[in-house]
Amino acid sequence: MNFNMNLKYILIGLLGMNGAAVMPQAIQQEVVEPTENALIIPMNSQNVTTLFDPQNSVSFDEERGVVGTSNNLTLDLGNIDFGNKKYDCIWVEMSYQNPVSEDTKFEFYLDDDLVAPKTSFSVPLNIAPIDYHTDRKPQSGLYFKNEQCPYEAITVFDLRNNDNTSKLIVEAAQGVINQKRGEVYLIIEDHHIRQFEDAYGIGKCNLLRDEQYNSYVKDGKTYNYSGLASFMKRYKNNFSKMVLWTKDKKWTWCMALMICAQEGAIPVTEDIMHFFQDELGVNLPVEDIRDKWSNEMEAYEWVITEFVDKGKCHPTLSFSVGLREDSESNPWRLYDYAVATKGLIFYLEAKEGSEGFNMIQKLCAHMKYPIGSSVMGYGAGDDGDGLNKATNPYNVGFMVSDFYSNGSFWCSYPRKAFQQRKGQAIEAKPGKIYVSLVWSDGDNIQFDANHLYNMFSAPGRGDVPVGVTMAASLQELNPFLLEYFYKNLTPNDELMAGPSGFQFIYGDSFATAAADPDGKYDEWLAMNNEWLATAGFHTGCLWNTSHEERYREYMRTCGLQGVYDGNNVSYRYEKGKNGEGVVSISQGAHCWKEGDVYNYLTGFKPSTQKPVFCNVYLIAANYGGLDGYERLKRELTRLEMYLPNTYEFLLPMDLCATFNKYLEEHGGKYE
């Protein structure tokens, strides 16, 4: 908010002069003269002190008074001597360049003890730290694993500036090479270097690229094939053939990936095929699949006959990883893991009732996937919900992972189980608003490996208690990454499950194609309990489960201290099958930008009868980033100014433990 303030006088109605009084009242009309019983407060550079000015914007101007441009600018007006006279208002004159609205207004406080807003928001619990290592056996059997490669045998190729089509080719070929052991590692983005050095040490990432192909010119076009050339020179004798596909029929990319996975081949476009042959001397046979099928559906019927019904596909993994509309400018990354696993690969429209939706379900029906199976990648046309709806009835959970790089490398690390301390209750008091904060999207493998990984180095992390959603599957899929988060936890961090536990499923539609849907759902619940326990999680999120009995059964079996309900239903309490209470709390508003947290939480009013409990769901991709924690701190500071000593921020597990304690002391009711 940008404003100029002629800080001579303020006009607000007095709400009481004893103790702290908060007066968020905005002037809606022009007032020319003070009333007879108004207290007039002069404001000048001698009387006004700046309390909060993150942009260091405040200056004093003889003509305009105080001038400032910072969001949430806070000024101390100095000591006010009321004497014995009774005033009906305080008068201060302001000029304000923006129209007054709910988002752009002044708020005033009367507080004898008003000091600079606090910037430490955690409640001291005096809990001894706990070692995240545990002797528990990690879960296994759902995700592809290969052998770990000695450091001396690992090859690292730099593709950061390469032509995007060449990145696709090398990622797929990486999957072929890594089918037996995690030998090839690719640098697609800068943080991939940091991740490699997290494992092997600073300076251990020796990048391979052939500089002579930084600017390869062919038919008047210039390509950067430096990483591609270096890779192919090293591994050209490891492939059985080249599989020629075309971007004119994008679905041939999926066919090429499956053929390469099964037959140890490398996919190529016509341009790259000629580059291999003419520049690198590659002399491999070529299988041209550009006109092998008359249409997309015929191609998938061929997949069913040649791969699915012959039992050649991975029994629990499938991949929705085709070429999205922006694949030329922003290609996906999951192709290496898809090829390494030999899993079913498709990319079909997931709109319910469409030809593509029906084919997805036909593929799943033929695969006969067991409980715990996953579809990785993302839905065609950015339709993740549609992909979930298509696959969930056939026992398949969804794992968003389209931009997950080097999966075929990191899966070679040994499985590992983890532990966190359990949530600890505090005494909940009337008049207080207890808040937990949760970063979204950690159930997405790509967010764990990219966005959340980068956020763990962001300034301000550890200053505010925040839960970070995380994929329990990482204990098998990428245990090194999960250990990175555990190793770097502060006392104000908690790792927790995203929706809907160890997989993203819609509880209402899961396993509905089975002969015994409830029996299959119970089987999934038991598996969910085990994976969450050995991931070390005590809280989690649940979405799209409005069926009452399925929701209750989830709470009874999850083994968590609390469940955050994405449907935002009423608060509830259940006794888990482990004998411990488990609570359900509304997941709360999705906060996308600065101001959303403040606007949402100011909608909760303290009660003199009972404590208030709530959660805020922070969208990591938008609200987060490297400024996310500092942005959040500014909002909490603003809340503290709005209602001092009212909001208490707890980790999700501590909030759930506190709410559970309150409910058990009040007969399980929150009214």
Helices and strands as residue ranges (DSSP letters): E 3-5, E 12-13, E 21-23, E 38-40, E 49-52, E 59-61, E 65-68, E 74-76, E 89-91, E 108-110, E 147-148, G 151-153, E 155-158, H 164-177, E 181-182, E 184-187, H 191-200, E 207-208, G 211-213, E 216-218, E 221-223, H 226-235, G 236-238, E 242-244, G 247-249, H 251-263, E 266-268, H 270-279, E 286-288, H 296-303, I 304-308, E 317-320, H 335-341, E 344-346, H 355-367, E 373-377, G 380-382, H 384-391, G 392-394, E 396-400, H 407-410, E 433-439, H 445-449, H 451-455, E 466-470, H 474-477, H 479-487, E 493-499, H 517-535, E 539-542, H 548-557, E 562-565, E 572-575, E 581-586, E 590-591, H 596-601, E 612-618, H 628-642, E 647-649, H 652-665
